[in-house]
Amino acid sequence: MKILLVYPYFLHDRTEAENVAAMPIGLYYLAAALIESGHDVVVANWHSLRGKPDIMEAELCEIAPDVLAVSVFAANRWGALDAAKAAKRILPDVRVVFGGIGATFLSRFFLENFEYVDFIIRGEGERAFPAFLDALECGAPLSTVSGLSWREGEGVRENDCAALIENLDELPDPSKYFTFQHVILSRGCPGKCTFCGSPRFWGAKVRFHSPEYLARQVQRLAARGVGFFYVSDDTFTLRREYVLEFCRLLRERVPGAAWQAISRVDRVDEEILEAMRSAGCVQISYGVESGSPAVRERLRKKTDNAQIRRAFDLTTRYGMVARAYIIYGNPGETAESIRESAQLLTEIRPLVTLFHVLTVLPGTELYEQARQRFGISDEVWMNREEDLLWLDMDPELEFEQVHAWGKSLKQGYHDALPGFVDTLETADAPHLSAEFADFFARLGMTFDQGDYASQYAPEQRDPVAEKLYRRALAHAPDNKAFLGLGMLLNRNARTEEAVQMLSRGLSAFPDDPNLRLCLGIGLMNLGRVREALPQLECVAEYPQAQPYLSECRKILEAQDRRR
């Protein structure tokens, strides 16, 4: 059968686009399982097709699938429904199947309210979906398919889910067939956070790939040009011996890889952090959630402030960005708990912080609390909105107040962030000098050209970026630091310094075309056009160099005519 697997769009853009724009890794695993079951599979990322129904419909017509399978979260459910409705209009005989965490916990909601959704596969799909397709092809009873929900008569029938796949290495490796950036070592999390659906979706036991499986997968992806990847486990560092072995294999097989991961503050130590940094990890995200122990207790986040401070200090010391997730608008939130969050941020000094209003998702303990306390039902998801916010239901929280709390947290953090740079220290680990240089150079580029460049005035951001670039070069030569510093100096009319810095960089990295191009431009700005020409000729194949090369030649021709 021809199967089209789709990741649909959300209703709104996200600040952290990379968190939602990438195809879920589970879709690639499902596609690999279907391919190895003999099916014709097409995977389509429709995340960017909001407001572009003509493109979506053209792809449906061209592919003409027998089955449209859609990956559903609560927040992209309307994109999923739009895709299903379009498919039924264009291909009346197509079977529409929803799967994923949103479909699992809202299975009856979808089937009872939307006639163009035919089936739901709940839970893990790599075995259930091929079994479902087999049942369709041979006419077997649907009651034989584990985890299947469907309409029958006036009601909805739901089969029990099968036991979870114990050994994840038994799953076909999607990197044999697809190229992607998000990878996983495990499924599940031992945490019991009230706002997270992972405990109920994956169950209490965490299951793992072997380090060899994941390292081989990353090696395949790297061979196809994936130089940066995301480890998307809920908590990557749960099984420390697996992490250490994976890092060892990665150092051997993909030494130039760069990656980031997610962990818990109570699941890291110096040995793990050193191993991760030496294997290319550049950022670890931690769910701090709140600076208030009382609020964290209500969210069932079993961590304390000492653990949070230690994890952030160690992560930064080993040359990785420690990123904090902060939630506000929580049950029992007060001005005092917001003050505690602001205070903790000044103590842990995260280099990236993401602030979110507490969202209530189906399948979470928080959703069950909302049912009991506020009398909501699944019908709330009929509203064409993405999220259900706790503050929208809790009479103790007022929208304007929560909005003001969020604004003050964000403003206070961004006011303090440049000062955090002055407090950065690195571990006594000379063998990581190149990694420390990379850390400071990346952070410098974030202030100079990246996410923070638009948040600070030049007179505030440029000194911070320059300081970071110079700290990078104090550890080891780094092409990013040489380039960033050279461009910054040039931009601030310190052209002679810029040329000297870029010349140093080119001596250390003679094959770097960006350094050579910028050096050529700097020499032109100093009027040293004859020295600039050979630099620009070395990068003549790059489109960015063409206007400068042309101008350089014109100037030299004019000079020669005057002689």
KEPA-228582 format. One record per residue (C-alpha): residue number from 1; residue in one letter; y negated, z, x negated. Coordinates in nm, 3 decimals. Example, Ala and Ser with C-alpha at 12.3 -4.5 7.8 and 13.67 -1.06 7.14 Angstrom:
% residues 2
> n  res  v  w  u
> 1  a  0.450  0.780  -1.230 .
> 2  s  0.106  0.714  -1.367 .
This chain:
% residues 563
> n  res  v  w  u
> 1  m  0.000  0.000  0.000 .
> 2  k  -0.361  -0.051  -0.106 .
> 3  i  -0.544  0.279  -0.132 .
> 4  l  -0.919  0.323  -0.176 .
> 5  l  -1.012  0.666  -0.310 .
> 6  v  -1.379  0.747  -0.252 .
> 7  y  -1.622  1.016  -0.363 .
> 8  p  -1.906  1.002  -0.106 .
> 9  y  -2.274  1.086  -0.132 .
> 10  f  -2.459  1.405  -0.053 .
> 11  l  -2.759  1.421  0.178 .
> 12  h  -2.997  1.540  -0.092 .
> 13  d  -3.045  1.498  -0.466 .
> 14  r  -2.953  1.786  -0.693 .
> 15  t  -3.161  1.932  -0.977 .
> 16  e  -2.852  1.932  -1.198 .
> 17  a  -2.736  1.581  -1.116 .
> 18  e  -2.442  1.583  -1.357 .
> 19  n  -2.286  1.866  -1.156 .
> 20  v  -2.230  1.642  -0.854 .
> 21  a  -2.272  1.279  -0.965 .
> 22  a  -1.941  1.260  -1.152 .
> 23  m  -1.618  1.187  -0.969 .
> 24  p  -1.410  1.503  -0.918 .
> 25  i  -1.129  1.518  -1.173 .
> 26  g  -0.887  1.580  -0.886 .
> 27  l  -0.944  1.226  -0.756 .
> 28  y  -0.835  1.083  -1.090 .
> 29  y  -0.521  1.298  -1.089 .
> 30  l  -0.445  1.182  -0.736 .
> 31  a  -0.504  0.819  -0.829 .
> 32  a  -0.268  0.849  -1.128 .
> 33  a  0.001  1.002  -0.906 .
> 34  l  -0.037  0.718  -0.654 .
> 35  i  -0.022  0.450  -0.926 .
> 36  e  0.298  0.598  -1.064 .
> 37  s  0.435  0.603  -0.708 .
> 38  g  0.390  0.226  -0.693 .
> 39  h  0.069  0.193  -0.494 .
> 40  d  -0.231  -0.034  -0.550 .
> 41  v  -0.520  0.206  -0.612 .
> 42  v  -0.897  0.156  -0.635 .
> 43  v  -1.125  0.449  -0.719 .
> 44  a  -1.491  0.423  -0.610 .
> 45  n  -1.779  0.659  -0.681 .
> 46  w  -2.011  0.623  -0.383 .
> 47  h  -2.223  0.922  -0.478 .
> 48  s  -2.526  0.699  -0.540 .
> 49  l  -2.490  0.494  -0.218 .
> 50  r  -2.691  0.716  0.016 .
> 51  g  -2.917  0.481  0.210 .
> 52  k  -2.724  0.176  0.089 .
> 53  p  -2.472  0.106  0.369 .
> 54  d  -2.465  -0.266  0.285 .
> 55  i  -2.309  -0.196  -0.057 .
> 56  m  -2.056  0.043  0.091 .
> 57  e  -1.959  -0.202  0.362 .
> 58  a  -1.934  -0.491  0.115 .
> 59  e  -1.691  -0.292  -0.098 .
> 60  l  -1.482  -0.206  0.208 .
> 61  c  -1.464  -0.574  0.302 .
> 62  e  -1.377  -0.683  -0.051 .
> 63  i  -1.110  -0.419  -0.113 .
> 64  a  -0.971  -0.415  0.243 .
> 65  p  -0.763  -0.097  0.192 .
> 66  d  -0.475  0.007  0.410 .
> 67  v  -0.580  0.370  0.357 .
> 68  l  -0.923  0.512  0.285 .
> 69  a  -0.895  0.854  0.120 .
> 70  v  -1.216  1.056  0.086 .
> 71  s  -1.285  1.358  -0.136 .
> 72  v  -1.470  1.610  0.079 .
> 73  f  -1.678  1.915  -0.006 .
> 74  a  -1.875  2.098  0.260 .
> 75  a  -2.202  1.961  0.120 .
> 76  n  -2.098  1.593  0.113 .
> 77  r  -1.918  1.595  0.448 .
> 78  w  -2.176  1.369  0.613 .
> 79  g  -2.139  1.111  0.338 .
> 80  a  -1.764  1.131  0.395 .
> 81  l  -1.805  1.088  0.771 .
> 82  d  -2.043  0.794  0.723 .
> 83  a  -1.783  0.627  0.499 .
> 84  a  -1.504  0.691  0.753 .
> 85  k  -1.709  0.555  1.041 .
> 86  a  -1.803  0.241  0.848 .
> 87  a  -1.441  0.184  0.747 .
> 88  k  -1.318  0.206  1.106 .
> 89  r  -1.585  -0.035  1.225 .
> 90  i  -1.509  -0.295  0.957 .
> 91  l  -1.131  -0.238  0.930 .
> 92  p  -1.006  -0.103  1.265 .
> 93  d  -0.649  -0.060  1.139 .
> 94  v  -0.738  0.138  0.827 .
> 95  r  -0.607  0.495  0.812 .
> 96  v  -0.875  0.744  0.710 .
> 97  v  -0.758  1.053  0.522 .
> 98  f  -0.979  1.342  0.412 .
> 99  g  -0.880  1.574  0.129 .
> 100  g  -1.033  1.830  -0.104 .
> 101  i  -1.162  2.181  -0.059 .
> 102  g  -1.405  2.096  0.224 .
> 103  a  -1.139  1.909  0.421 .
> 104  t  -0.882  2.183  0.359 .
> 105  f  -1.092  2.459  0.511 .
> 106  l  -1.246  2.246  0.787 .
> 107  s  -0.937  2.044  0.882 .
> 108  r  -0.945  2.127  1.253 .
> 109  f  -1.322  2.081  1.265 .
> 110  f  -1.295  1.723  1.139 .
> 111  l  -0.999  1.624  1.353 .
> 112  e  -1.135  1.780  1.673 .
> 113  n  -1.486  1.636  1.642 .
> 114  f  -1.455  1.296  1.473 .
> 115  e  -1.210  1.040  1.607 .
> 116  y  -1.253  0.815  1.302 .
> 117  v  -1.087  1.078  1.080 .
> 118  d  -0.713  1.029  1.121 .
> 119  f  -0.549  1.274  0.881 .
> 120  i  -0.624  1.566  0.651 .
> 121  i  -0.426  1.649  0.337 .
> 122  r  -0.483  2.019  0.272 .
> 123  g  -0.455  2.174  -0.071 .
> 124  e  -0.304  2.002  -0.373 .
> 125  g  -0.252  1.632  -0.308 .
> 126  e  -0.058  1.482  -0.598 .
> 127  r  0.277  1.526  -0.424 .
> 128  a  0.169  1.551  -0.061 .
> 129  f  -0.026  1.223  -0.057 .
> 130  p  0.254  0.999  -0.191 .
> 131  a  0.488  1.168  0.056 .
> 132  f  0.244  1.091  0.337 .
> 133  l  0.225  0.723  0.236 .
> 134  d  0.603  0.705  0.222 .
> 135  a  0.619  0.845  0.575 .
> 136  l  0.372  0.582  0.695 .
> 137  e  0.564  0.298  0.532 .
> 138  c  0.910  0.395  0.651 .
> 139  g  0.814  0.551  0.984 .
> 140  a  0.938  0.898  0.894 .
> 141  p  0.818  1.193  1.105 .
> 142  l  0.480  1.327  0.994 .
> 143  s  0.622  1.675  1.031 .
> 144  t  0.800  1.618  0.699 .
> 145  v  0.475  1.591  0.501 .
> 146  s  0.360  1.920  0.349 .
> 147  g  -0.005  2.010  0.396 .
> 148  l  -0.070  1.736  0.653 .
> 149  s  -0.296  1.787  0.956 .
> 150  w  -0.330  1.527  1.231 .
> 151  r  -0.405  1.483  1.600 .
> 152  e  -0.110  1.485  1.838 .
> 153  g  -0.178  1.459  2.208 .
> 154  e  -0.470  1.682  2.297 .
> 155  g  -0.429  1.909  1.998 .
> 156  v  -0.407  1.925  1.621 .
> 157  r  -0.084  1.979  1.431 .
> 158  e  -0.076  2.129  1.084 .
> 159  n  0.220  2.145  0.849 .
> 160  d  0.253  2.424  0.598 .
> 161  c  0.145  2.341  0.245 .
> 162  a  0.411  2.303  -0.020 .
> 163  a  0.437  2.539  -0.314 .
> 164  l  0.176  2.466  -0.579 .
> 165  i  0.279  2.261  -0.881 .
> 166  e  0.384  2.523  -1.134 .
> 167  n  0.373  2.319  -1.454 .
> 168  l  0.059  2.107  -1.458 .
> 169  d  0.196  1.899  -1.745 .
> 170  e  0.431  1.740  -1.492 .
> 171  l  0.132  1.559  -1.343 .
> 172  p  0.066  1.201  -1.457 .
> 173  d  -0.219  1.193  -1.707 .
> 174  p  -0.513  1.010  -1.544 .
> 175  s  -0.654  0.916  -1.886 .
> 176  k  -0.377  0.656  -1.908 .
> 177  y  -0.552  0.463  -1.632 .
> 178  f  -0.915  0.579  -1.607 .
> 179  t  -1.213  0.680  -1.818 .
> 180  f  -1.395  0.999  -1.724 .
> 181  q  -1.579  1.295  -1.878 .
> 182  h  -1.464  1.597  -1.676 .
> 183  v  -1.134  1.751  -1.787 .
> 184  i  -0.945  2.070  -1.705 .
> 185  l  -0.702  2.303  -1.878 .
> 186  s  -0.623  2.512  -1.569 .
> 187  r  -0.636  2.537  -1.192 .
> 188  g  -0.748  2.861  -1.034 .
> 189  c  -0.933  3.179  -1.127 .
> 190  p  -0.832  3.547  -1.113 .
> 191  g  -1.181  3.639  -0.991 .
> 192  k  -1.242  3.737  -0.630 .
> 193  c  -1.608  3.641  -0.592 .
> 194  t  -1.697  3.642  -0.223 .
> 195  f  -1.898  3.318  -0.246 .
> 196  c  -1.626  3.110  -0.412 .
> 197  g  -1.346  2.915  -0.238 .
> 198  s  -1.128  2.890  -0.548 .
> 199  p  -0.917  3.203  -0.483 .
> 200  r  -0.804  3.082  -0.142 .
> 201  f  -0.771  2.714  -0.235 .
> 202  w  -0.571  2.761  -0.556 .
> 203  g  -0.405  3.092  -0.480 .
> 204  a  -0.389  3.408  -0.686 .
> 205  k  -0.201  3.263  -0.983 .
> 206  v  -0.376  3.050  -1.243 .
> 207  r  -0.174  2.752  -1.366 .
> 208  f  -0.225  2.571  -1.695 .
> 209  h  -0.182  2.247  -1.879 .
> 210  s  -0.055  2.291  -2.231 .
> 211  p  -0.316  2.262  -2.508 .
> 212  e  -0.128  1.953  -2.628 .
> 213  y  -0.167  1.779  -2.289 .
> 214  l  -0.542  1.839  -2.279 .
> 215  a  -0.597  1.748  -2.645 .
> 216  r  -0.403  1.424  -2.599 .
> 217  q  -0.608  1.346  -2.289 .
> 218  v  -0.938  1.402  -2.470 .
> 219  q  -0.812  1.195  -2.763 .
> 220  r  -0.741  0.902  -2.530 .
> 221  l  -1.085  0.931  -2.372 .
> 222  a  -1.256  0.954  -2.711 .
> 223  a  -1.079  0.637  -2.822 .
> 224  r  -1.249  0.463  -2.528 .
> 225  g  -1.593  0.585  -2.629 .
> 226  v  -1.628  0.918  -2.445 .
> 227  g  -1.818  1.126  -2.699 .
> 228  f  -1.921  1.411  -2.469 .
> 229  f  -1.704  1.581  -2.207 .
> 230  y  -1.712  1.872  -1.964 .
> 231  v  -1.432  2.127  -1.939 .
> 232  s  -1.449  2.204  -1.567 .
> 233  d  -1.211  2.501  -1.539 .
> 234  d  -1.343  2.787  -1.327 .
> 235  t  -1.286  3.006  -1.636 .
> 236  f  -1.186  2.808  -1.944 .
> 237  t  -1.112  3.106  -2.171 .
> 238  l  -0.855  3.286  -1.953 .
> 239  r  -0.559  3.229  -2.184 .
> 240  r  -0.704  3.282  -2.530 .
> 241  e  -0.403  3.151  -2.724 .
> 242  y  -0.430  2.823  -2.533 .
> 243  v  -0.801  2.797  -2.607 .
> 244  l  -0.750  2.863  -2.977 .
> 245  e  -0.473  2.605  -2.999 .
> 246  f  -0.670  2.345  -2.805 .
> 247  c  -0.968  2.395  -3.037 .
> 248  r  -0.742  2.357  -3.341 .
> 249  l  -0.599  2.032  -3.207 .
> 250  l  -0.944  1.903  -3.116 .
> 251  r  -1.078  1.968  -3.466 .
> 252  e  -0.790  1.767  -3.608 .
> 253  r  -0.787  1.477  -3.362 .
> 254  v  -1.142  1.437  -3.228 .
> 255  p  -1.367  1.595  -3.493 .
> 256  g  -1.687  1.438  -3.360 .
> 257  a  -1.643  1.550  -2.999 .
> 258  a  -1.913  1.747  -2.819 .
> 259  w  -1.840  1.937  -2.500 .
> 260  q  -1.934  2.223  -2.271 .
> 261  a  -1.735  2.472  -2.067 .
> 262  i  -1.754  2.747  -1.805 .
> 263  s  -1.638  3.103  -1.863 .
> 264  r  -1.686  3.465  -1.761 .
> 265  v  -1.879  3.718  -1.966 .
> 266  d  -1.573  3.944  -1.981 .
> 267  r  -1.348  3.666  -2.113 .
> 268  v  -1.505  3.576  -2.448 .
> 269  d  -1.497  3.729  -2.793 .
> 270  e  -1.607  3.631  -3.143 .
> 271  e  -1.281  3.459  -3.238 .
> 272  i  -1.280  3.239  -2.929 .
> 273  l  -1.650  3.155  -2.961 .
> 274  e  -1.616  3.065  -3.328 .
> 275  a  -1.319  2.842  -3.251 .
> 276  m  -1.496  2.670  -2.962 .
> 277  r  -1.810  2.603  -3.167 .
> 278  s  -1.615  2.468  -3.463 .
> 279  a  -1.437  2.232  -3.222 .
> 280  g  -1.763  2.089  -3.085 .
> 281  c  -1.853  2.311  -2.788 .
> 282  v  -2.232  2.314  -2.745 .
> 283  q  -2.279  2.508  -2.419 .
> 284  i  -2.102  2.774  -2.213 .
> 285  s  -2.208  2.850  -1.856 .
> 286  y  -2.171  3.204  -1.721 .
> 287  g  -2.201  3.328  -1.366 .
> 288  v  -2.443  3.617  -1.413 .
> 289  e  -2.534  3.594  -1.041 .
> 290  s  -2.767  3.898  -1.036 .
> 291  g  -2.915  4.162  -1.261 .
> 292  s  -2.842  4.421  -0.996 .
> 293  p  -2.502  4.593  -1.031 .
> 294  a  -2.515  4.675  -0.659 .
> 295  v  -2.563  4.310  -0.562 .
> 296  r  -2.286  4.197  -0.799 .
> 297  e  -2.057  4.457  -0.643 .
> 298  r  -2.125  4.311  -0.296 .
> 299  l  -2.044  3.965  -0.434 .
> 300  r  -1.727  4.114  -0.591 .
> 301  k  -1.839  4.001  -0.936 .
> 302  k  -1.654  4.249  -1.154 .
> 303  t  -1.885  4.247  -1.456 .
> 304  d  -2.140  4.489  -1.595 .
> 305  n  -2.470  4.444  -1.773 .
> 306  a  -2.326  4.541  -2.112 .
> 307  q  -2.065  4.263  -2.088 .
> 308  i  -2.333  4.014  -1.985 .
> 309  r  -2.562  4.108  -2.276 .
> 310  r  -2.276  4.091  -2.526 .
> 311  a  -2.151  3.749  -2.408 .
> 312  f  -2.498  3.592  -2.421 .
> 313  d  -2.576  3.741  -2.760 .
> 314  l  -2.248  3.625  -2.916 .
> 315  t  -2.256  3.279  -2.760 .
> 316  t  -2.603  3.215  -2.897 .
> 317  r  -2.518  3.362  -3.238 .
> 318  y  -2.236  3.111  -3.270 .
> 319  g  -2.470  2.820  -3.205 .
> 320  m  -2.400  2.742  -2.841 .
> 321  v  -2.638  2.737  -2.547 .
> 322  a  -2.556  3.024  -2.314 .
> 323  r  -2.641  2.902  -1.964 .
> 324  a  -2.689  3.152  -1.681 .
> 325  y  -2.629  3.100  -1.311 .
> 326  i  -2.851  3.326  -1.099 .
> 327  i  -2.813  3.366  -0.721 .
> 328  y  -3.083  3.516  -0.498 .
> 329  g  -3.104  3.575  -0.124 .
> 330  n  -2.785  3.783  -0.140 .
> 331  p  -2.666  4.044  0.109 .
> 332  g  -2.873  4.355  0.048 .
> 333  e  -3.126  4.169  -0.170 .
> 334  t  -3.452  4.361  -0.219 .
> 335  a  -3.761  4.339  -0.433 .
> 336  e  -3.596  4.591  -0.665 .
> 337  s  -3.279  4.383  -0.710 .
> 338  i  -3.495  4.078  -0.785 .
> 339  r  -3.683  4.286  -1.045 .
> 340  e  -3.347  4.382  -1.198 .
> 341  s  -3.251  4.013  -1.222 .
> 342  a  -3.581  3.930  -1.391 .
> 343  q  -3.536  4.220  -1.633 .
> 344  l  -3.181  4.121  -1.724 .
> 345  l  -3.294  3.765  -1.798 .
> 346  t  -3.545  3.899  -2.049 .
> 347  e  -3.265  4.098  -2.214 .
> 348  i  -3.002  3.823  -2.238 .
> 349  r  -3.252  3.542  -2.315 .
> 350  p  -3.054  3.247  -2.176 .
> 351  l  -3.168  2.909  -2.305 .
> 352  v  -3.085  2.745  -1.970 .
> 353  t  -3.087  2.917  -1.632 .
> 354  l  -3.001  2.767  -1.293 .
> 355  f  -3.132  2.949  -0.986 .
> 356  h  -2.965  2.906  -0.647 .
> 357  v  -3.009  3.057  -0.302 .
> 358  l  -2.680  3.207  -0.184 .
> 359  t  -2.480  2.940  -0.003 .
> 360  v  -2.198  3.023  0.238 .
> 361  l  -1.898  2.789  0.214 .
> 362  p  -1.587  2.759  0.433 .
> 363  g  -1.283  2.916  0.274 .
> 364  t  -1.477  3.200  0.116 .
> 365  e  -1.477  3.570  0.194 .
> 366  l  -1.850  3.541  0.254 .
> 367  y  -1.785  3.289  0.532 .
> 368  e  -1.547  3.532  0.700 .
> 369  q  -1.812  3.803  0.673 .
> 370  a  -2.064  3.569  0.837 .
> 371  r  -1.819  3.502  1.121 .
> 372  q  -1.777  3.872  1.187 .
> 373  r  -2.137  3.985  1.138 .
> 374  f  -2.328  3.694  1.287 .
> 375  g  -2.075  3.531  1.522 .
> 376  i  -2.087  3.185  1.366 .
> 377  s  -1.807  2.932  1.407 .
> 378  d  -1.710  2.606  1.243 .
> 379  e  -1.943  2.431  1.488 .
> 380  v  -2.226  2.523  1.253 .
> 381  w  -2.112  2.231  1.037 .
> 382  m  -2.206  1.987  1.315 .
> 383  n  -2.567  2.019  1.198 .
> 384  r  -2.656  1.726  0.974 .
> 385  e  -2.743  1.952  0.686 .
> 386  e  -2.565  2.016  0.360 .
> 387  d  -2.559  2.391  0.327 .
> 388  l  -2.531  2.712  0.523 .
> 389  l  -2.754  2.976  0.365 .
> 390  w  -2.689  3.347  0.398 .
> 391  l  -3.060  3.408  0.451 .
> 392  d  -3.057  3.180  0.757 .
> 393  m  -2.819  3.424  0.927 .
> 394  d  -2.906  3.767  0.785 .
> 395  p  -3.187  3.928  0.989 .
> 396  e  -3.271  4.152  0.691 .
> 397  l  -3.385  3.851  0.489 .
> 398  e  -3.694  3.644  0.566 .
> 399  f  -3.720  3.285  0.446 .
> 400  e  -4.072  3.321  0.305 .
> 401  q  -3.980  3.637  0.116 .
> 402  v  -3.664  3.487  -0.035 .
> 403  h  -3.856  3.174  -0.129 .
> 404  a  -4.120  3.389  -0.301 .
> 405  w  -3.849  3.582  -0.488 .
> 406  g  -3.698  3.258  -0.613 .
> 407  k  -4.036  3.126  -0.721 .
> 408  s  -4.116  3.446  -0.912 .
> 409  l  -3.777  3.446  -1.086 .
> 410  k  -3.814  3.086  -1.196 .
> 411  q  -4.177  3.123  -1.304 .
> 412  g  -4.107  3.442  -1.496 .
> 413  y  -3.814  3.284  -1.673 .
> 414  h  -4.000  2.969  -1.775 .
> 415  d  -4.299  3.174  -1.893 .
> 416  a  -4.068  3.378  -2.117 .
> 417  l  -3.843  3.097  -2.240 .
> 418  p  -4.056  2.972  -2.535 .
> 419  g  -4.061  3.327  -2.665 .
> 420  f  -3.682  3.346  -2.655 .
> 421  v  -3.675  3.086  -2.933 .
> 422  d  -3.835  3.335  -3.174 .
> 423  t  -3.548  3.578  -3.121 .
> 424  l  -3.265  3.335  -3.199 .
> 425  e  -3.024  3.455  -3.466 .
> 426  t  -2.703  3.304  -3.598 .
> 427  a  -2.383  3.464  -3.712 .
> 428  d  -2.302  3.509  -4.080 .
> 429  a  -2.080  3.201  -4.082 .
> 430  p  -2.173  2.953  -4.359 .
> 431  h  -1.885  2.725  -4.258 .
> 432  l  -2.075  2.660  -3.933 .
> 433  s  -2.401  2.551  -4.099 .
> 434  a  -2.373  2.197  -3.963 .
> 435  e  -2.300  2.332  -3.614 .
> 436  f  -2.601  2.566  -3.633 .
> 437  a  -2.819  2.273  -3.738 .
> 438  d  -2.689  2.075  -3.441 .
> 439  f  -2.764  2.370  -3.211 .
> 440  f  -3.128  2.401  -3.316 .
> 441  a  -3.178  2.023  -3.318 .
> 442  r  -3.041  1.983  -2.963 .
> 443  l  -3.259  2.268  -2.841 .
> 444  g  -3.561  2.118  -3.011 .
> 445  m  -3.500  1.787  -2.835 .
> 446  t  -3.474  1.971  -2.502 .
> 447  f  -3.830  2.100  -2.547 .
> 448  d  -3.958  1.782  -2.712 .
> 449  q  -3.802  1.506  -2.502 .
> 450  g  -3.560  1.660  -2.255 .
> 451  d  -3.558  1.888  -1.952 .
> 452  y  -3.834  2.122  -2.073 .
> 453  a  -4.072  1.853  -2.197 .
> 454  s  -4.232  1.814  -1.853 .
> 455  q  -4.251  2.188  -1.783 .
> 456  y  -4.480  2.282  -2.070 .
> 457  a  -4.810  2.145  -2.196 .
> 458  p  -4.791  1.966  -2.535 .
> 459  e  -4.980  2.246  -2.709 .
> 460  q  -4.709  2.489  -2.591 .
> 461  r  -4.393  2.282  -2.630 .
> 462  d  -4.469  2.097  -2.956 .
> 463  p  -4.488  2.410  -3.177 .
> 464  v  -4.161  2.534  -3.024 .
> 465  a  -3.988  2.201  -3.084 .
> 466  e  -4.119  2.177  -3.441 .
> 467  k  -3.999  2.528  -3.515 .
> 468  l  -3.653  2.444  -3.383 .
> 469  y  -3.627  2.119  -3.579 .
> 470  r  -3.724  2.297  -3.900 .
> 471  r  -3.474  2.575  -3.835 .
> 472  a  -3.207  2.309  -3.789 .
> 473  l  -3.287  2.153  -4.127 .
> 474  a  -3.288  2.496  -4.290 .
> 475  h  -2.916  2.516  -4.204 .
> 476  a  -2.805  2.162  -4.289 .
> 477  p  -2.922  1.798  -4.276 .
> 478  d  -2.912  1.676  -3.916 .
> 479  n  -3.013  1.327  -3.807 .
> 480  k  -3.137  1.448  -3.468 .
> 481  a  -3.365  1.704  -3.633 .
> 482  f  -3.505  1.453  -3.883 .
> 483  l  -3.569  1.200  -3.607 .
> 484  g  -3.715  1.446  -3.358 .
> 485  l  -3.943  1.605  -3.614 .
> 486  g  -4.055  1.269  -3.748 .
> 487  m  -4.140  1.145  -3.398 .
> 488  l  -4.319  1.470  -3.311 .
> 489  l  -4.530  1.460  -3.628 .
> 490  n  -4.612  1.095  -3.571 .
> 491  r  -4.714  1.168  -3.211 .
> 492  n  -4.950  1.439  -3.334 .
> 493  a  -5.119  1.209  -3.587 .
> 494  r  -4.947  1.379  -3.882 .
> 495  t  -4.824  1.041  -3.993 .
> 496  e  -4.794  1.109  -4.366 .
> 497  e  -4.575  1.412  -4.295 .
> 498  a  -4.375  1.205  -4.047 .
> 499  v  -4.303  0.933  -4.304 .
> 500  q  -4.196  1.192  -4.561 .
> 501  m  -3.963  1.359  -4.310 .
> 502  l  -3.813  1.030  -4.192 .
> 503  s  -3.762  0.919  -4.554 .
> 504  r  -3.571  1.240  -4.621 .
> 505  g  -3.366  1.179  -4.312 .
> 506  l  -3.284  0.823  -4.409 .
> 507  s  -3.173  0.936  -4.754 .
> 508  a  -2.925  1.171  -4.586 .
> 509  f  -2.826  0.927  -4.307 .
> 510  p  -2.880  0.572  -4.442 .
> 511  d  -2.692  0.411  -4.153 .
> 512  d  -2.900  0.569  -3.876 .
> 513  p  -3.095  0.283  -3.710 .
> 514  n  -3.329  0.515  -3.520 .
> 515  l  -3.447  0.685  -3.836 .
> 516  r  -3.505  0.349  -4.001 .
> 517  l  -3.695  0.210  -3.701 .
> 518  c  -3.919  0.516  -3.677 .
> 519  l  -3.982  0.509  -4.051 .
> 520  g  -4.088  0.146  -4.024 .
> 521  i  -4.328  0.231  -3.740 .
> 522  g  -4.469  0.524  -3.935 .
> 523  l  -4.530  0.308  -4.240 .
> 524  m  -4.708  0.054  -4.022 .
> 525  n  -4.930  0.329  -3.883 .
> 526  l  -5.026  0.420  -4.238 .
> 527  g  -5.108  0.058  -4.313 .
> 528  r  -4.816  0.026  -4.555 .
> 529  v  -4.696  -0.290  -4.383 .
> 530  r  -4.510  -0.443  -4.682 .
> 531  e  -4.301  -0.125  -4.710 .
> 532  a  -4.241  -0.128  -4.333 .
> 533  l  -4.109  -0.485  -4.320 .
> 534  p  -3.773  -0.431  -4.498 .
> 535  q  -3.710  -0.120  -4.287 .
> 536  l  -3.765  -0.314  -3.966 .
> 537  e  -3.564  -0.614  -4.085 .
> 538  c  -3.265  -0.384  -4.128 .
> 539  v  -3.271  -0.309  -3.756 .
> 540  a  -3.382  -0.653  -3.635 .
> 541  e  -3.085  -0.677  -3.395 .
> 542  y  -3.220  -0.384  -3.190 .
> 543  p  -3.455  -0.493  -2.906 .
> 544  q  -3.682  -0.194  -2.968 .
> 545  a  -3.756  -0.322  -3.318 .
> 546  q  -3.860  -0.673  -3.215 .
> 547  p  -4.226  -0.615  -3.118 .
> 548  y  -4.291  -0.410  -3.432 .
> 549  l  -4.118  -0.664  -3.654 .
> 550  s  -4.320  -0.945  -3.500 .
> 551  e  -4.647  -0.754  -3.543 .
> 552  c  -4.556  -0.665  -3.899 .
> 553  r  -4.497  -1.029  -3.989 .
> 554  k  -4.822  -1.138  -3.825 .
> 555  i  -5.018  -0.884  -4.027 .
> 556  l  -4.856  -0.991  -4.352 .
> 557  e  -4.910  -1.361  -4.277 .
> 558  a  -5.277  -1.295  -4.208 .
> 559  q  -5.308  -1.100  -4.533 .
> 560  d  -5.142  -1.381  -4.728 .
> 561  r  -5.379  -1.643  -4.579 .
> 562  r  -5.680  -1.440  -4.687 .
> 563  r  -5.565  -1.437  -5.049 .
